[in-house]
Amino acid sequence: MTVKIRKVADRGDFDKERISLSVLDDSNIGDYVFLQTGYNAEKDSATASVKQAFWFPDKKVAPGDR
């Protein structure tokens, strides 16, 4: 994987919550997508249903980019 999640800032504050990424190798960020899934409280696990998706626009990124 050429991109990793660094942290989730302001977790739980949905107006401010954000995900910080770090690029490890030359890549195109357009190869990545974030998916928001459902949550099953009874099983304390994510579901397979996708509620929202954000596909990153095509852009070349390099190691150290955030």
Buried (B, 14 or more C-beta within 10 A) or exposed (E): EBBEEEEEEEEEEEEEEEEEBBBBEEBEBEEBEEEEEEEEEEEEEEEEEEEEEEEBEEEEBEEEBE
